[in-house]
Amino acid sequence: MKFEEFKKSLEDAQPKSDWSIQLSALWFEGKGQWKKGHDLIDHLEDPISAHVHAYFHRVEGDLWNARYWYGRAKQVECKASLSEEWEKLVRSLLN
């Protein structure tokens, strides 16, 4: 799936059933459903989930918590815009 197709899917009622949990979480956040997306990854501790989790806390404005999760993901804290980080994360998960 291409990024443009993913963005178009935000018009759908539900994410695709064969997507990773991280991609589904970002899909919900892309639809403005932060809590639903966060709840999908909140309990996961793998590096990819931690990176997505960091993004969610950055969206929330909880930068201390975001920094904690960037550290867990072994990622440098993102300084790009939220939309740029969302796109980067989605693109990386689609590849």
MITORKE-680194 format. One line per 3 residues: number of its first residue (from 0); their letters; for each residue x, y, z of N, C-alpha, C, O. Coordinates in nm, 2 decimals, decimal comma. Layout:
% MITORKE-680194
NUM) A) X Y Z X Y Z X Y Z X Y Z ~ ...
//
This chain:
% MITORKE-680194
0) MKF) 0,08 -0,12 0,00 0,00 0,00 0,00 0,09 0,12 0,00 0,19 0,13 0,07 ~ 0,05 0,22 -0,08 0,12 0,35 -0,08 0,06 0,44 0,02 -0,05 0,43 0,07 ~ 0,15 0,54 0,06 0,10 0,64 0,16 -0,02 0,71 0,12 -0,11 0,73 0,20
3) EEF) -0,04 0,75 -0,01 -0,16 0,82 -0,05 -0,28 0,73 -0,04 -0,39 0,78 0,00 ~ -0,27 0,60 -0,06 -0,38 0,51 -0,03 -0,42 0,50 0,11 -0,53 0,50 0,15 ~ -0,31 0,50 0,20 -0,34 0,50 0,34 -0,41 0,63 0,38 -0,51 0,62 0,46
6) KKS) -0,37 0,74 0,33 -0,44 0,87 0,37 -0,59 0,86 0,32 -0,68 0,90 0,39 ~ -0,61 0,81 0,20 -0,75 0,79 0,15 -0,83 0,70 0,24 -0,95 0,72 0,25 ~ -0,77 0,60 0,30 -0,84 0,51 0,38 -0,89 0,57 0,51 -0,98 0,51 0,58
9) LED) -0,85 0,69 0,54 -0,90 0,76 0,66 -1,05 0,80 0,64 -1,11 0,83 0,74 ~ -1,10 0,78 0,52 -1,24 0,80 0,49 -1,32 0,68 0,53 -1,44 0,68 0,54 ~ -1,25 0,56 0,55 -1,32 0,44 0,58 -1,36 0,44 0,73 -1,32 0,52 0,81
12) AQP) -1,45 0,35 0,76 -1,50 0,34 0,90 -1,40 0,27 0,99 -1,40 0,30 1,11 ~ -1,32 0,18 0,94 -1,23 0,10 1,02 -1,10 0,08 0,95 -1,09 0,09 0,83 ~ -0,99 0,06 1,02 -0,86 0,03 0,96 -0,87 -0,11 0,89 -0,96 -0,19 0,93
15) KSD) -0,78 -0,14 0,80 -0,77 -0,27 0,74 -0,73 -0,37 0,85 -0,65 -0,35 0,93 ~ -0,80 -0,49 0,84 -0,77 -0,59 0,94 -0,63 -0,65 0,93 -0,59 -0,71 1,03 ~ -0,57 -0,64 0,82 -0,43 -0,70 0,81 -0,32 -0,61 0,84 -0,20 -0,64 0,82
18) WSI) -0,35 -0,49 0,89 -0,25 -0,39 0,92 -0,19 -0,42 1,06 -0,25 -0,49 1,14 ~ -0,07 -0,38 1,08 0,00 -0,40 1,21 -0,08 -0,31 1,31 -0,15 -0,22 1,28 ~ -0,07 -0,34 1,44 -0,13 -0,27 1,54 -0,08 -0,12 1,55 -0,15 -0,03 1,58
21) QLS) 0,05 -0,10 1,52 0,11 0,03 1,52 0,05 0,11 1,40 0,02 0,23 1,42 ~ 0,03 0,05 1,29 -0,02 0,13 1,17 -0,17 0,16 1,20 -0,22 0,27 1,17 ~ -0,24 0,07 1,26 -0,38 0,09 1,30 -0,39 0,20 1,40 -0,48 0,29 1,39
24) ALW) -0,30 0,21 1,49 -0,30 0,32 1,59 -0,28 0,45 1,53 -0,35 0,55 1,56 ~ -0,19 0,46 1,43 -0,17 0,58 1,36 -0,28 0,62 1,27 -0,31 0,74 1,25 ~ -0,35 0,52 1,22 -0,47 0,54 1,14 -0,58 0,61 1,23 -0,64 0,71 1,19
27) FEG) -0,60 0,56 1,35 -0,70 0,62 1,44 -0,66 0,76 1,47 -0,74 0,85 1,48 ~ -0,53 0,78 1,50 -0,49 0,92 1,53 -0,51 1,01 1,41 -0,54 1,13 1,43 ~ -0,48 0,96 1,29 -0,51 1,04 1,17 -0,65 1,08 1,15 -0,68 1,18 1,08
30) KGQ) -0,74 1,00 1,21 -0,89 1,03 1,21 -0,93 1,12 1,33 -1,05 1,15 1,34 ~ -0,83 1,16 1,41 -0,86 1,24 1,52 -0,91 1,17 1,65 -0,96 1,22 1,74 ~ -0,88 1,04 1,65 -0,92 0,95 1,76 -0,80 0,91 1,84 -0,76 0,79 1,84
33) WKK) -0,74 1,01 1,90 -0,61 0,99 1,97 -0,62 0,88 2,08 -0,54 0,79 2,08 ~ -0,73 0,88 2,16 -0,74 0,78 2,27 -0,75 0,64 2,21 -0,68 0,55 2,27 ~ -0,82 0,62 2,11 -0,84 0,49 2,05 -0,70 0,44 2,00 -0,67 0,32 2,02
36) GHD) -0,63 0,53 1,93 -0,50 0,49 1,88 -0,40 0,46 1,99 -0,33 0,36 1,99 ~ -0,40 0,55 2,09 -0,31 0,53 2,21 -0,34 0,40 2,28 -0,25 0,33 2,32 ~ -0,46 0,37 2,30 -0,50 0,25 2,37 -0,45 0,12 2,30 -0,43 0,02 2,37
39) LID) -0,44 0,13 2,17 -0,39 0,01 2,10 -0,24 -0,02 2,13 -0,20 -0,13 2,13 ~ -0,16 0,08 2,15 -0,02 0,06 2,17 0,03 0,09 2,31 0,15 0,06 2,34 ~ -0,05 0,13 2,40 -0,02 0,17 2,53 0,05 0,06 2,61 0,14 0,08 2,69
42) HLE) 0,01 -0,06 2,59 0,07 -0,18 2,66 0,18 -0,25 2,59 0,24 -0,34 2,65 ~ 0,22 -0,20 2,47 0,33 -0,27 2,40 0,46 -0,20 2,43 0,47 -0,08 2,45 ~ 0,57 -0,29 2,43 0,70 -0,23 2,47 0,81 -0,25 2,37 0,92 -0,22 2,39
45) DPI) 0,77 -0,30 2,25 0,88 -0,32 2,14 0,92 -0,18 2,09 0,85 -0,09 2,11 ~ 1,04 -0,17 2,03 1,09 -0,04 1,98 0,99 0,03 1,89 0,98 0,15 1,90 ~ 0,93 -0,04 1,80 0,84 0,03 1,70 0,72 0,09 1,77 0,68 0,20 1,75
48) SAH) 0,66 0,01 1,86 0,55 0,06 1,94 0,59 0,17 2,03 0,51 0,27 2,05 ~ 0,71 0,17 2,09 0,76 0,28 2,17 0,77 0,40 2,09 0,74 0,51 2,14 ~ 0,82 0,39 1,97 0,83 0,51 1,88 0,69 0,57 1,85 0,68 0,69 1,86
51) VHA) 0,60 0,49 1,82 0,46 0,54 1,79 0,40 0,60 1,92 0,34 0,70 1,92 ~ 0,43 0,53 2,03 0,38 0,58 2,16 0,44 0,72 2,19 0,37 0,81 2,24 ~ 0,57 0,74 2,16 0,63 0,87 2,18 0,56 0,98 2,10 0,53 1,09 2,15
54) YFH) 0,53 0,94 1,97 0,45 1,04 1,89 0,32 1,07 1,95 0,28 1,19 1,95 ~ 0,25 0,97 2,00 0,12 1,00 2,06 0,13 1,10 2,18 0,05 1,19 2,20 ~ 0,23 1,08 2,26 0,25 1,17 2,38 0,29 1,31 2,33 0,26 1,41 2,40
57) RVE) 0,36 1,32 2,22 0,40 1,45 2,17 0,27 1,52 2,12 0,26 1,64 2,14 ~ 0,18 1,44 2,05 0,05 1,50 2,01 -0,02 1,55 2,13 -0,08 1,66 2,12 ~ -0,02 1,48 2,23 -0,09 1,51 2,36 -0,03 1,64 2,42 -0,10 1,71 2,50
60) GDL) 0,09 1,67 2,39 0,16 1,78 2,46 0,24 1,74 2,58 0,29 1,83 2,65 ~ 0,24 1,61 2,61 0,32 1,56 2,72 0,46 1,53 2,68 0,49 1,41 2,66 ~ 0,54 1,63 2,67 0,68 1,61 2,61 0,77 1,53 2,70 0,85 1,46 2,65
63) WNA) 0,75 1,54 2,83 0,83 1,45 2,92 0,81 1,31 2,89 0,90 1,23 2,88 ~ 0,68 1,27 2,88 0,64 1,13 2,85 0,69 1,09 2,71 0,73 0,98 2,69 ~ 0,67 1,18 2,62 0,72 1,16 2,48 0,87 1,13 2,48 0,92 1,03 2,42
66) RYW) 0,95 1,21 2,55 1,09 1,18 2,56 1,13 1,05 2,62 1,22 0,98 2,57 ~ 1,05 1,01 2,72 1,07 0,88 2,78 1,05 0,77 2,68 1,13 0,68 2,67 ~ 0,95 0,78 2,60 0,92 0,67 2,50 1,01 0,68 2,38 1,05 0,58 2,32
69) YGR) 1,06 0,80 2,34 1,17 0,81 2,24 1,29 0,73 2,29 1,35 0,66 2,21 ~ 1,32 0,75 2,42 1,43 0,68 2,47 1,41 0,53 2,47 1,50 0,45 2,44 ~ 1,29 0,48 2,50 1,26 0,34 2,50 1,27 0,28 2,36 1,31 0,17 2,34
72) AKQ) 1,24 0,37 2,26 1,25 0,33 2,12 1,39 0,34 2,06 1,42 0,30 1,95 ~ 1,48 0,40 2,14 1,62 0,43 2,10 1,62 0,52 1,98 1,69 0,50 1,88 ~ 1,53 0,62 1,98 1,51 0,72 1,88 1,55 0,86 1,93 1,52 0,89 2,05
75) VEC) 1,60 0,94 1,85 1,62 1,08 1,89 1,48 1,15 1,89 1,40 1,13 1,80 ~ 1,46 1,24 1,99 1,34 1,31 2,00 1,31 1,39 1,86 1,40 1,46 1,82 ~ 1,19 1,37 1,81 1,16 1,43 1,68 1,13 1,58 1,71 1,06 1,62 1,80
78) KAS) 1,19 1,66 1,62 1,16 1,81 1,62 1,08 1,86 1,50 1,05 1,98 1,49 ~ 1,05 1,77 1,41 0,97 1,80 1,29 0,83 1,83 1,34 0,79 1,81 1,46 ~ 0,74 1,88 1,25 0,60 1,90 1,28 0,54 1,77 1,31 0,59 1,66 1,27
81) LSE) 0,43 1,77 1,38 0,35 1,65 1,41 0,31 1,58 1,28 0,32 1,46 1,27 ~ 0,26 1,66 1,18 0,22 1,60 1,06 0,33 1,53 0,99 0,32 1,43 0,92 ~ 0,45 1,59 0,99 0,57 1,53 0,93 0,61 1,40 1,00 0,64 1,30 0,93
84) EWE) 0,60 1,40 1,13 0,64 1,28 1,20 0,54 1,17 1,18 0,57 1,05 1,16 ~ 0,41 1,21 1,18 0,30 1,11 1,15 0,33 1,04 1,01 0,33 0,92 1,00 ~ 0,36 1,13 0,91 0,38 1,07 0,78 0,50 0,98 0,77 0,50 0,88 0,71
87) KLV) 0,61 1,03 0,84 0,73 0,95 0,84 0,71 0,81 0,91 0,75 0,71 0,86 ~ 0,63 0,81 1,02 0,60 0,68 1,09 0,52 0,59 1,00 0,54 0,47 0,98 ~ 0,41 0,65 0,94 0,32 0,57 0,85 0,41 0,52 0,74 0,40 0,40 0,71
90) RSL) 0,48 0,60 0,67 0,56 0,55 0,56 0,66 0,44 0,60 0,67 0,34 0,52 ~ 0,72 0,45 0,71 0,81 0,34 0,76 0,74 0,21 0,79 0,79 0,11 0,76 ~ 0,62 0,22 0,84 0,54 0,10 0,87 0,48 0,04 0,74 0,45 -0,08 0,74
93) LN) 0,46 0,12 0,64 0,40 0,07 0,51 0,51 -0,01 0,43 0,48 -0,09 0,35 ~ 0,64 0,02 0,46 0,75 -0,04 0,39 0,78 -0,18 0,45 0,87 -0,24 0,40
//
